[in-house]
Amino acid sequence: MDHSRHTALDRSEINNTTLEGAPIYGVDDSKIGTISHVHGAGAVTQVVIDVGGFLGIGSKPVLVSVDQLNLMRDEDGEVHGVTSWTKEQLEELPEHHH
């Protein structure tokens, strides 16, 4: 996927309404998780990413700083994120409990 033509999200778009369900891609452009919800606002914003599982079943929620993600919209307006984390690295993080 060529992200060079995708538009970075504005800070005001970093919220549950915009990000819930957005796919997260690793450096090799494989889908490694999905954002389930957002915690906080501004400089302390964190997102919960569901990693692993199948269709949301058996997935592990992990908490990461929004600064670890490049959040953007593609040419069709679909929101997604890219990170330097691998799926394995995310799976090694502690499970986030709501």
C-alpha positions as CSV (number, residue, x, y, z in Angstrom):
1,M,0.0,0.0,0.0
2,D,1.4,3.4,-1.0
3,H,0.8,5.7,2.0
4,S,2.6,8.6,0.4
5,R,-0.7,9.9,-1.0
6,H,-2.6,9.5,2.2
7,T,-3.5,12.4,4.4
8,A,-2.4,12.5,8.0
9,L,-5.3,12.9,10.5
10,D,-5.6,16.2,12.4
11,R,-5.3,16.1,16.2
12,S,-9.0,17.0,16.4
13,E,-9.8,13.7,14.6
14,I,-8.0,11.5,17.2
15,N,-11.2,10.3,18.9
16,N,-13.4,7.2,19.2
17,T,-15.8,8.3,16.5
18,T,-13.0,8.6,13.9
19,L,-10.7,5.7,15.0
20,E,-12.9,2.9,16.2
21,G,-12.5,-0.1,13.9
22,A,-9.6,1.4,12.0
23,P,-7.1,-1.2,10.9
24,I,-3.4,-1.0,11.9
25,Y,-0.7,-2.1,9.5
26,G,2.9,-3.0,10.3
27,V,6.0,-2.0,8.3
28,D,5.4,-4.8,5.7
29,D,1.8,-3.5,5.2
30,S,0.2,-6.6,6.8
31,K,-2.7,-5.9,9.0
32,I,-1.6,-6.4,12.6
33,G,-4.6,-5.2,14.6
34,T,-7.7,-3.0,14.8
35,I,-8.3,0.0,17.0
36,S,-11.1,-0.7,19.5
37,H,-11.1,2.6,21.4
38,V,-9.3,5.7,22.4
39,H,-8.2,6.8,25.9
40,G,-7.3,10.4,26.8
41,A,-6.8,13.5,24.6
42,G,-4.0,15.6,23.4
43,A,-0.4,14.7,24.2
44,V,-1.5,11.8,26.5
45,T,-3.8,10.0,24.0
46,Q,-3.6,6.2,23.9
47,V,-5.4,3.7,21.7
48,V,-6.4,0.2,22.5
49,I,-5.5,-2.2,19.6
50,D,-7.0,-5.6,19.4
51,V,-4.2,-8.0,18.2
52,G,-4.5,-11.5,17.0
53,G,-7.7,-13.6,17.0
54,F,-10.1,-14.0,14.2
55,L,-13.0,-11.6,13.6
56,G,-12.5,-10.1,17.0
57,I,-12.7,-13.5,18.8
58,G,-9.7,-14.4,20.8
59,S,-8.0,-11.1,20.2
60,K,-5.8,-9.4,22.9
61,P,-6.4,-5.7,23.6
62,V,-3.1,-3.8,24.2
63,L,-2.6,-0.1,25.0
64,V,-0.2,2.0,22.9
65,S,0.5,5.8,22.7
66,V,-1.0,7.4,19.7
67,D,2.5,8.8,19.0
68,Q,3.5,5.2,18.0
69,L,1.1,5.3,15.1
70,N,0.9,7.3,11.8
71,L,-2.9,7.8,11.5
72,M,-4.2,8.8,8.1
73,R,-7.0,8.6,5.5
74,D,-6.6,6.9,2.1
75,E,-7.9,8.2,-1.2
76,D,-11.4,6.8,-0.4
77,G,-11.4,8.6,3.0
78,E,-10.9,5.3,5.0
79,V,-9.0,5.8,8.2
80,H,-6.1,3.5,9.1
81,G,-2.8,3.5,10.9
82,V,0.8,2.4,10.3
83,T,3.3,1.5,12.9
84,S,6.8,0.2,13.2
85,W,5.6,-2.4,15.7
86,T,5.3,-6.0,14.5
87,K,2.3,-8.1,15.4
88,E,4.5,-10.2,17.6
89,Q,5.8,-7.1,19.5
90,L,2.2,-6.0,20.1
91,E,1.2,-9.5,21.3
92,E,4.0,-9.4,23.9
93,L,2.6,-6.2,25.5
94,P,0.5,-6.6,28.6
95,E,-3.2,-7.2,28.1
96,H,-5.2,-4.0,28.6
97,H,-8.2,-4.4,30.9
98,H,-11.0,-1.8,30.5
